[in-house]
Amino acid sequence: MDNNSEEGKQENNLSASNKHIDKVRKNPWIASTILLVVVVLGLVVFNGGITGNVISEKTAGQKVVDFANARGAQAELVKVADKGSLYEVIVSIQGQDVPVYITKDGQNLAPGLVPLNGNIASNSITSTQTQTPPAEIPKSDKPKVELFVMSYCPYGTQAEKGIIPVADLLKDKIDFKVRFIHYTMHGEKEDLENNRQLCIREEQGQAKLNKYLSCILNSNSATEPANVTICESTAGIDSAKLKSCVASKAKDYYTADSALSQNYGVQGSPTLIINGVESSAGRSAPSYLQGICDAFNTMPEECTKPNNLDTQTPAAGFGLSHSGSHQEASCGA
């Protein structure tokens, strides 16, 4: 077949697309994020419907990078090309060049037309699935509260920033633990930090882990924690004991958390489980407080008296800024 013929060109495009899709299938991180919607190699046909001002290629590229990085992708801009009705933005993610298509007004990604200023939760690849109503949380005298996260998931850290002040407020009136989901997405640094936090929790207590987390979350970077060595000292952690645990016991602790994660049916980071049932509480401290307080047989006074909890939703990622929205995306399925 003549590769210069129209049929040959289409066949070549299809072959290239299939090869790229195979790469994506081998990379569970990409396959589990919103970028899967737009990771398509080859020509994208777009049929009108977009209005508004045309932005520059440079601005389009930056919007895509900002969109991806806000969701933990750690993307870098490679190049931008004009494709007629769309810009093709090539970003590098985990060493792979990924083409992402954005409308020329800078408002949507294509195909699928994912709004760049919309709620990511409503636009993820799972949004087409039927959503079941949340189950009723059972009540108990001392609610068991388990927050499942990945240590480098920006939405996991967002949840931690919302819930730790609540755990500190309620203290031993709840059985609170930060736990870890049964898979990771952010490389070796996340595996190591998961293990460190597991060891702190199991051998030095959740209270010290809360102090440690409060310290590392107070970072100048949205993608990296504050200095962990300084935070160990701030939280009163025995560093020698921690090092020994990471080397010898962390794997077993993670295996136990993974089993719980799977038994509960946890799919993404963060997931809040209260008394064995997934909670739909939001990520601001007052929302978490309400969700937990509703699980008491008899609410303690902390649930009803005035408090100093921050009423705003924390920003995703490290750092103590605010997102200015109630966007509740997750890392994972």
N, C-alpha and C positions, 0 to 999 in steps of 0.2 A: 504493500500500500504506500502511495506517495504521502510522505509526512508533511508536504507542503499543501496538500489538499485540505479542504475544510473539515472533512471527516477525520483526516489524520491529526489535525490540530486538536480536535475535540478529544480524540483518543489519548493524545499526549497529555492534555490537561487533566483528563480523568485519571490517568496513571499517576501523575504527580500528586493529584489530590488524594488518591488512595494511599500512596506512600506516606504522605504527611499525616493522614488520619491514623495509620498504623503507629506512627511515632507518638501521637497523642494518646492512643490506647495503652501504650507502654508506660505512660507517665500519669499516674493516678492523681497527681496534684492538679495538673491542667484539666484532666477529665472531670474533676469534681468542683470546678469553679465556673463562674459566669463566662469566662473566656472561651469555654467549649462552644458556646453559642456562635462565636465569631471566628473560630479557628478553622478556616476553610482555605485550601490552596487552590488557585485558579481564578477564573473570571467570575465576578459576582454581578448578576444582572439586576439592575434597580429600575423600577418603573415609576418615576415621579413621586408626587405626594409630599415632598419636603419643600417647605417655604422658609423664608427668612434670609438674613444676610449671609453671604459666603465668607467664611473665615480663611485665614492663610494656612498654607501647609504646615508651617511651624507651629501655629496655634493648635491646629488639629492634632498634630503629633503629641504636643504637650498634654492636651486634654485626655488622650487615650492613655498615656503613661500615668497621669494623675489618677485616672479612673482605676487602672489596674493596681497601682501601688496602694491606693486607699483600701484595697481588698487583699493586701498581703502578697501581691504577686512579685514584688521586687523587680519590676520591669525596667528596661533601659531602651531608649529610642535608638533605632538603627537608621531608618530613612522613611521618607514620606513620598508617595507618588500620586499624581493626579490620574484617576481612572474614569474620568467622565463625570458621572453623577455622584461619585464617591471619591474620597481619599483612601488610598491603601497605606496604612501605617504599619511598618515592620518594627516589632519590639522584640527584644531578646529577653527570654525568661528561662532561667536555669540552663543557659547555654544554647537554647534553641531559638531560632528566629521564627516568630509567629506573626502572620499577616492578620491585621485587624482592619475592618472597613468602617469608616465613619462618614456620615452624610456631611455635605459641604457647609451646612449651617452649623455644624458642630453639636447638634442636639441628640443624635441617635447613632448607635452602632448597628451595622447590618452584616449578614442577613438576620432577620428576627427583629430588627429595629428596637434595640434595648435602649430606653431613655437614659442618658447620662446623668440626668438630675432626678431620676425616679428612685423608688425604693428597690434596692437590689434584691431583697427577699422575694418580691413579687415578680422579678424578672429572671430568676435563676432557672436552671434547666429542670428543676423539680416543680416549677410553678404550674405546669400543665397537669400534674397529678392531682387527684381529688384530695382536698384537705379535710381531715376528720376533726371534729371538735375535740378540744382538750378534755382529758378524763378528769373526773372530780378527784381532788387531792384528799386522801383519808386524813382524819384528825388523830392526834395523839397527845399525850402529856408532854412529851419532849420530841418535837419533830426531828426527823433525820433528814438533813439537808446536804445534798451532794452535787457539787458543780463540776461537770466533766468538761475539760478543756485540753487544748494543746498549748504548751508554754509560749510558743511564738505566734500563735494564731491571733491576729489583731482583734478579733471579736471575742476570743477567750479572755484576753487582757482587759478588754472593755467590760466584760461581765465581772471580772475580778474586782475592777475598780468600783463597780456598783455594789457588789455584795459583801466585800470585806468590812466596810464600815457597819453594815447591818449585823454581821457575825460578831464584830467587836461590841456592838450595842447589846445584843442578846446574850452574849457570853455562853455560859454553860447551860442556859435554858434550852439550847438546841444542840444537836449532835451534828456539827458542821465539818465537812471535809472538802478540800479541793482534790478532785480525782482526775485521772487521765484517760482519754478516749483510746480505743484499741488500735489506732493507727496514727501516724504522724505525716506531716506534709512539708516540713521546713528544714529538712536535712539533719546532719549530725549535731549541729548546735542545739536543735530542739530535743533530740534524743538525750543529749547530755543534761540539758536543763530540766527535762522531765524527771530524769533519774535523781538529780540533785534535790528537786523539790519533793519527790517521793521519799527520799531518805530523811529529809528534814521532818516531814510530816510523821513518818512512821517511828523514828527514833528520837526525835526531839520535840515533837508535838505540833498540832495544828496551830496553836497560839503563836509559836515562834515562826511557823511558816507564814502566818498572816502578817507578822511584822516584817519578815523578809520580803514578801510580795509587795507590801506597801512601799518598801524602799526601792525595789527594782522597777516598780511601775512609775515611780517619780523620776523619769528619765528626761534628758534633753533631746532624745531621739525617739521618733515614733516607731522605729523598726528594731531598736536594740535596747535592752534593759540598762538600768544604771549599773555602776560597778558592783559586781556580785560579791567581790571580796570585802568591800566596804559594807555592803548590806548584810553579809554574814555577821560581821562585828556589831553592826547596829542592832541586829535582831538577837544577839547573844548566842549565836550558834557555835557549837564546838566543831571547828573546821577539820580537825584531825579525825574525829568520829565520822564526820560527813564524808571525807575522802575515802575512809575505809569502807563505808557502806556502799558508796557508788561503785567501788571496785568489786564488792563481793555479794551484795544483797539486792541492789536496785532492780536487777532483772526479775527477781522473784516478786518484788513489790509491784512492778509494772504488769507482770502476768496476772496478778490478782485483780488489779484495776481493770485490765483489759477484759477479763472474764465478766466482771460486774457490768462494764460498759455494754458488752454484747448481750448479756442477760436482760438488761433494761431496754435493749433495742436502740441505744444511743447511735445516732447517725452523724452528728456534726458537733463541732466546738463553737460556742458553748452549748451545753444542755444541762438544765437544772432539774434534778430529781428530788422531790420532796415526799417522804414516806413511801418511797418505791414507785412513785408515779411522776411522769414528766410534767413540769410546771410551765405555764405560759406567761409567767411574770416577766415584765419588761426589764430593761437593764439599768434603770435609774435606781438609786438606793431606796427611795420611798416605794417603788413598785415591788422590789424584792422584799422589803419589810412587810408589805401588805400580803404578798403571796405566802410568806412564811407564817405570818401571824394567823392567817386563815386556817392553818393546819394545826393549831393548838386546840385541845379540848377546852381549855380555859386560857384566854389570852393573858400574858403577863402585862404589867403596867407599862413596860417599854413599848408595847404595841399601841397604846392609846395616849400616852403623855407626850408633850412637845419634845422635839429632839433637834439636833443640829445637822441632820443628814442633808447632804447636797441634793437639791431637788432636780438638778439638770442631768441629762444623760451623758455619761462620759464619752469621750472620743474613742474610736477604735485605735488599737495599737498602744504602745507605751506612751508615757507622758500623761500629765494630769489636766490637759485642756478639755474643752467640751466640744461635742460634735455639732451642737445646734439643731440636732434632729433626733428622731426616735427610730432611725434605721436599724434594723436588727438582722443583719446577714450572719452567715456562719462559715466556718471552714469545714468543708466536707460535703457529704451528700445532702 
